[in-house]
Amino acid sequence: MLDTTTTTLTMTPAWRDHLSYGDILSFRFPLAEEGSTRQPKARPCLVLDIETRDDQRYALLAYGTTSRRRSNVGYEIHIRRRDEYLPAGLDEPTRFVGARRLLVPLTHSGFAICRATGSAVLGRLDGASFETMNAVRRRIHAEADIAADYRARRRGGRRRPRAMEHQSTRSTEPVRKAVRQ
């Protein structure tokens, strides 16, 4: 019988080309405290979306924390069970806060690259936590559609419903602010 080795392309130096929603990566998410001079620590972040703008790929990241405090809440994806967080590349139960998200180019210097793999990717959601993430994504997208429709109506224009739009036109809508390097 032949031995086969499965290579996960997101766990290689070519991770930027293969990144997709549901991947968990290490990123230095900016601190909330104003005036902090030290560099933020690398923390697990969940990729909620990948967008292309002006031929550059961006990742919409959700803040990851192991804290049980209620300071960061909203649109949460909890990964509590050991059989969920270990395969996702996490050391302990973690929650991702979709209400605290950031759109960054994949060339951003905040990605913490592992020397052994050449990748910032830690793992990937699966099962129930992946389905929970998709529910959060649907809600975020619905709210963005509602906001875009509201803006269009205020300007006197009409906006087509998303079901009639082509998938690639969505990334050109100025829904959220992108972080530049």
PATOR-770589 format. One record per residue (C-alpha): residue number from 1; residue in one letter; z, x, y. Coordinates in Angstrom, 3 decimals. Example, Ala and Ser with C-alpha at 12.3 -4.5 7.8 and 13.67 -1.06 7.14 Angstrom:
site lumpa: 1&zalum: A&w: 7.800&u: 12.300&v: -4.500
site lumpa: 2&zalum: S&w: 7.140&u: 13.670&v: -1.060
END
This chain:
site lumpa: 1&zalum: M&w: 0.000&u: 0.000&v: 0.000
site lumpa: 2&zalum: L&w: -0.763&u: 1.248&v: 3.492
site lumpa: 3&zalum: D&w: 1.987&u: 1.816&v: 6.003
site lumpa: 4&zalum: T&w: 1.380&u: 0.187&v: 9.342
site lumpa: 5&zalum: T&w: 3.059&u: 0.904&v: 12.608
site lumpa: 6&zalum: T&w: 3.076&u: -1.793&v: 15.230
site lumpa: 7&zalum: T&w: 2.698&u: -0.451&v: 18.735
site lumpa: 8&zalum: T&w: 3.828&u: -2.676&v: 21.533
site lumpa: 9&zalum: L&w: 1.518&u: -1.757&v: 24.391
site lumpa: 10&zalum: T&w: 4.107&u: -2.668&v: 27.004
site lumpa: 11&zalum: M&w: 6.323&u: 0.082&v: 25.566
site lumpa: 12&zalum: T&w: 3.774&u: 2.810&v: 26.348
site lumpa: 13&zalum: P&w: 2.724&u: 4.581&v: 29.551
site lumpa: 14&zalum: A&w: -0.005&u: 1.902&v: 29.870
site lumpa: 15&zalum: W&w: 2.671&u: -0.820&v: 30.307
site lumpa: 16&zalum: R&w: 1.327&u: -1.921&v: 33.711
site lumpa: 17&zalum: D&w: -1.961&u: -2.999&v: 32.108
site lumpa: 18&zalum: H&w: -0.257&u: -5.130&v: 29.450
site lumpa: 19&zalum: L&w: 2.746&u: -6.619&v: 31.262
site lumpa: 20&zalum: S&w: 3.079&u: -10.410&v: 31.096
site lumpa: 21&zalum: Y&w: 5.619&u: -13.127&v: 31.786
site lumpa: 22&zalum: G&w: 8.554&u: -13.010&v: 29.397
site lumpa: 23&zalum: D&w: 8.769&u: -9.207&v: 29.445
site lumpa: 24&zalum: I&w: 12.066&u: -7.664&v: 30.502
site lumpa: 25&zalum: L&w: 11.940&u: -4.426&v: 32.423
site lumpa: 26&zalum: S&w: 14.182&u: -2.061&v: 34.327
site lumpa: 27&zalum: F&w: 13.891&u: -2.318&v: 38.111
site lumpa: 28&zalum: R&w: 16.031&u: -1.262&v: 41.063
site lumpa: 29&zalum: F&w: 16.483&u: -4.738&v: 42.515
site lumpa: 30&zalum: P&w: 17.510&u: -4.470&v: 46.187
site lumpa: 31&zalum: L&w: 21.180&u: -4.965&v: 46.993
site lumpa: 32&zalum: A&w: 22.223&u: -8.078&v: 48.836
site lumpa: 33&zalum: E&w: 24.615&u: -6.184&v: 51.102
site lumpa: 34&zalum: E&w: 23.145&u: -5.286&v: 54.475
site lumpa: 35&zalum: G&w: 23.427&u: -1.667&v: 55.516
site lumpa: 36&zalum: S&w: 23.860&u: -0.255&v: 52.024
site lumpa: 37&zalum: T&w: 22.480&u: 3.288&v: 52.065
site lumpa: 38&zalum: R&w: 22.541&u: 4.050&v: 48.365
site lumpa: 39&zalum: Q&w: 19.638&u: 3.281&v: 46.074
site lumpa: 40&zalum: P&w: 20.111&u: 0.106&v: 44.030
site lumpa: 41&zalum: K&w: 20.948&u: 0.602&v: 40.369
site lumpa: 42&zalum: A&w: 18.316&u: -0.130&v: 37.779
site lumpa: 43&zalum: R&w: 18.951&u: -3.457&v: 36.134
site lumpa: 44&zalum: P&w: 17.134&u: -5.665&v: 33.684
site lumpa: 45&zalum: C&w: 14.702&u: -8.033&v: 35.385
site lumpa: 46&zalum: L&w: 12.646&u: -10.775&v: 33.818
site lumpa: 47&zalum: V&w: 8.946&u: -11.042&v: 34.593
site lumpa: 48&zalum: L&w: 8.339&u: -14.670&v: 35.578
site lumpa: 49&zalum: D&w: 4.717&u: -14.246&v: 36.604
site lumpa: 50&zalum: I&w: 1.909&u: -11.747&v: 37.076
site lumpa: 51&zalum: E&w: -0.420&u: -12.233&v: 40.039
site lumpa: 52&zalum: T&w: -3.443&u: -10.376&v: 41.333
site lumpa: 53&zalum: R&w: -3.962&u: -10.070&v: 45.076
site lumpa: 54&zalum: D&w: -6.667&u: -7.919&v: 46.610
site lumpa: 55&zalum: D&w: -7.300&u: -6.174&v: 43.258
site lumpa: 56&zalum: Q&w: -3.633&u: -5.196&v: 42.909
site lumpa: 57&zalum: R&w: -1.311&u: -6.626&v: 40.245
site lumpa: 58&zalum: Y&w: 2.122&u: -7.948&v: 41.218
site lumpa: 59&zalum: A&w: 5.084&u: -9.031&v: 39.119
site lumpa: 60&zalum: L&w: 7.429&u: -11.834&v: 40.098
site lumpa: 61&zalum: L&w: 10.827&u: -10.583&v: 38.929
site lumpa: 62&zalum: A&w: 14.029&u: -12.544&v: 38.332
site lumpa: 63&zalum: Y&w: 17.319&u: -10.730&v: 38.925
site lumpa: 64&zalum: G&w: 19.281&u: -9.922&v: 35.773
site lumpa: 65&zalum: T&w: 23.056&u: -9.684&v: 35.583
site lumpa: 66&zalum: T&w: 25.831&u: -9.539&v: 33.030
site lumpa: 67&zalum: S&w: 28.361&u: -10.912&v: 35.520
site lumpa: 68&zalum: R&w: 29.832&u: -14.325&v: 34.821
site lumpa: 69&zalum: R&w: 30.703&u: -14.917&v: 38.470
site lumpa: 70&zalum: R&w: 28.974&u: -17.782&v: 40.188
site lumpa: 71&zalum: S&w: 27.626&u: -15.758&v: 43.122
site lumpa: 72&zalum: N&w: 24.047&u: -15.655&v: 41.828
site lumpa: 73&zalum: V&w: 23.028&u: -19.039&v: 40.506
site lumpa: 74&zalum: G&w: 19.962&u: -21.229&v: 40.158
site lumpa: 75&zalum: Y&w: 17.060&u: -21.426&v: 37.736
site lumpa: 76&zalum: E&w: 19.031&u: -19.447&v: 35.181
site lumpa: 77&zalum: I&w: 17.898&u: -18.189&v: 31.807
site lumpa: 78&zalum: H&w: 20.900&u: -17.240&v: 29.652
site lumpa: 79&zalum: I&w: 20.623&u: -14.865&v: 26.731
site lumpa: 80&zalum: R&w: 24.017&u: -15.046&v: 25.066
site lumpa: 81&zalum: R&w: 23.563&u: -14.503&v: 21.351
site lumpa: 82&zalum: R&w: 23.319&u: -11.027&v: 19.859
site lumpa: 83&zalum: D&w: 20.241&u: -11.986&v: 17.830
site lumpa: 84&zalum: E&w: 18.515&u: -12.855&v: 21.143
site lumpa: 85&zalum: Y&w: 19.599&u: -10.077&v: 23.487
site lumpa: 86&zalum: L&w: 19.198&u: -7.084&v: 21.167
site lumpa: 87&zalum: P&w: 15.498&u: -7.739&v: 20.383
site lumpa: 88&zalum: A&w: 14.969&u: -8.328&v: 24.114
site lumpa: 89&zalum: G&w: 16.103&u: -4.740&v: 24.775
site lumpa: 90&zalum: L&w: 19.460&u: -5.769&v: 26.237
site lumpa: 91&zalum: D&w: 22.869&u: -4.314&v: 25.347
site lumpa: 92&zalum: E&w: 24.950&u: -7.396&v: 26.109
site lumpa: 93&zalum: P&w: 24.672&u: -11.064&v: 27.073
site lumpa: 94&zalum: T&w: 22.621&u: -11.358&v: 30.245
site lumpa: 95&zalum: R&w: 21.486&u: -14.104&v: 32.543
site lumpa: 96&zalum: F&w: 18.396&u: -13.998&v: 34.675
site lumpa: 97&zalum: V&w: 18.598&u: -15.789&v: 38.008
site lumpa: 98&zalum: G&w: 15.230&u: -17.305&v: 38.837
site lumpa: 99&zalum: A&w: 16.508&u: -18.375&v: 42.256
site lumpa: 100&zalum: R&w: 16.841&u: -14.695&v: 43.121
site lumpa: 101&zalum: R&w: 13.333&u: -13.384&v: 42.621
site lumpa: 102&zalum: L&w: 11.087&u: -10.773&v: 44.143
site lumpa: 103&zalum: L&w: 7.311&u: -10.226&v: 44.085
site lumpa: 104&zalum: V&w: 6.516&u: -6.515&v: 43.790
site lumpa: 105&zalum: P&w: 3.354&u: -4.505&v: 43.138
site lumpa: 106&zalum: L&w: 3.281&u: -2.833&v: 39.732
site lumpa: 107&zalum: T&w: 2.956&u: 0.486&v: 41.582
site lumpa: 108&zalum: H&w: 6.370&u: 0.011&v: 43.249
site lumpa: 109&zalum: S&w: 8.726&u: 2.999&v: 43.016
site lumpa: 110&zalum: G&w: 11.641&u: 0.734&v: 42.048
site lumpa: 111&zalum: F&w: 10.606&u: 0.549&v: 38.396
site lumpa: 112&zalum: A&w: 12.884&u: 2.702&v: 36.242
site lumpa: 113&zalum: I&w: 10.595&u: 4.438&v: 33.760
site lumpa: 114&zalum: C&w: 12.081&u: 5.552&v: 30.444
site lumpa: 115&zalum: R&w: 11.265&u: 9.193&v: 29.732
site lumpa: 116&zalum: A&w: 10.961&u: 8.579&v: 25.994
site lumpa: 117&zalum: T&w: 8.399&u: 5.751&v: 26.203
site lumpa: 118&zalum: G&w: 6.854&u: 6.223&v: 29.648
site lumpa: 119&zalum: S&w: 7.451&u: 2.515&v: 30.268
site lumpa: 120&zalum: A&w: 9.790&u: 0.395&v: 32.379
site lumpa: 121&zalum: V&w: 9.725&u: -2.380&v: 29.762
site lumpa: 122&zalum: L&w: 12.934&u: -2.902&v: 27.777
site lumpa: 123&zalum: G&w: 11.838&u: -5.788&v: 25.584
site lumpa: 124&zalum: R&w: 10.641&u: -9.373&v: 25.580
site lumpa: 125&zalum: L&w: 12.118&u: -12.857&v: 25.453
site lumpa: 126&zalum: D&w: 11.505&u: -14.907&v: 22.347
site lumpa: 127&zalum: G&w: 12.397&u: -18.275&v: 20.894
site lumpa: 128&zalum: A&w: 14.655&u: -20.653&v: 22.820
site lumpa: 129&zalum: S&w: 15.175&u: -18.267&v: 25.740
site lumpa: 130&zalum: F&w: 11.385&u: -17.979&v: 26.153
site lumpa: 131&zalum: E&w: 11.120&u: -21.786&v: 26.237
site lumpa: 132&zalum: T&w: 13.930&u: -21.963&v: 28.818
site lumpa: 133&zalum: M&w: 12.063&u: -19.411&v: 30.943
site lumpa: 134&zalum: N&w: 8.905&u: -21.548&v: 30.730
site lumpa: 135&zalum: A&w: 10.872&u: -24.596&v: 31.927
site lumpa: 136&zalum: V&w: 12.131&u: -22.562&v: 34.910
site lumpa: 137&zalum: R&w: 8.595&u: -21.327&v: 35.615
site lumpa: 138&zalum: R&w: 7.263&u: -24.904&v: 35.554
site lumpa: 139&zalum: R&w: 9.893&u: -25.981&v: 38.069
site lumpa: 140&zalum: I&w: 9.190&u: -23.035&v: 40.391
site lumpa: 141&zalum: H&w: 5.440&u: -23.735&v: 40.215
site lumpa: 142&zalum: A&w: 5.982&u: -27.455&v: 40.861
site lumpa: 143&zalum: E&w: 8.102&u: -26.723&v: 43.924
site lumpa: 144&zalum: A&w: 5.464&u: -24.282&v: 45.207
site lumpa: 145&zalum: D&w: 2.800&u: -26.977&v: 44.741
site lumpa: 146&zalum: I&w: 4.932&u: -29.517&v: 46.610
site lumpa: 147&zalum: A&w: 5.496&u: -27.060&v: 49.483
site lumpa: 148&zalum: A&w: 1.781&u: -26.210&v: 49.655
site lumpa: 149&zalum: D&w: 0.890&u: -29.913&v: 49.675
site lumpa: 150&zalum: Y&w: 3.408&u: -30.535&v: 52.459
site lumpa: 151&zalum: R&w: 1.969&u: -27.677&v: 54.539
site lumpa: 152&zalum: A&w: -1.577&u: -28.944&v: 54.007
site lumpa: 153&zalum: R&w: -0.637&u: -32.477&v: 55.057
site lumpa: 154&zalum: R&w: 1.078&u: -31.194&v: 58.206
site lumpa: 155&zalum: R&w: -2.128&u: -29.352&v: 59.121
site lumpa: 156&zalum: G&w: -4.115&u: -32.528&v: 58.541
site lumpa: 157&zalum: G&w: -5.944&u: -31.222&v: 55.497
site lumpa: 158&zalum: R&w: -6.028&u: -32.420&v: 51.964
site lumpa: 159&zalum: R&w: -5.049&u: -30.277&v: 49.027
site lumpa: 160&zalum: R&w: -6.496&u: -30.746&v: 45.554
site lumpa: 161&zalum: P&w: -3.982&u: -31.228&v: 42.749
site lumpa: 162&zalum: R&w: -3.454&u: -28.107&v: 40.637
site lumpa: 163&zalum: A&w: -4.986&u: -29.737&v: 37.567
site lumpa: 164&zalum: M&w: -8.337&u: -29.651&v: 39.366
site lumpa: 165&zalum: E&w: -7.952&u: -26.084&v: 40.675
site lumpa: 166&zalum: H&w: -9.257&u: -23.048&v: 38.879
site lumpa: 167&zalum: Q&w: -6.428&u: -20.826&v: 37.558
site lumpa: 168&zalum: S&w: -7.479&u: -17.767&v: 39.568
site lumpa: 169&zalum: T&w: -7.369&u: -19.598&v: 42.920
site lumpa: 170&zalum: R&w: -3.606&u: -19.991&v: 42.627
site lumpa: 171&zalum: S&w: -2.884&u: -16.333&v: 43.273
site lumpa: 172&zalum: T&w: -4.514&u: -16.480&v: 46.699
site lumpa: 173&zalum: E&w: -2.084&u: -19.085&v: 48.018
site lumpa: 174&zalum: P&w: 0.535&u: -17.520&v: 50.304
site lumpa: 175&zalum: V&w: 3.473&u: -19.083&v: 48.458
site lumpa: 176&zalum: R&w: 5.940&u: -16.196&v: 48.512
site lumpa: 177&zalum: K&w: 6.369&u: -12.951&v: 50.361
site lumpa: 178&zalum: A&w: 5.266&u: -9.820&v: 48.533
site lumpa: 179&zalum: V&w: 7.271&u: -6.638&v: 48.738
site lumpa: 180&zalum: R&w: 5.189&u: -3.630&v: 49.643
site lumpa: 181&zalum: Q&w: 6.044&u: -0.115&v: 48.663
END
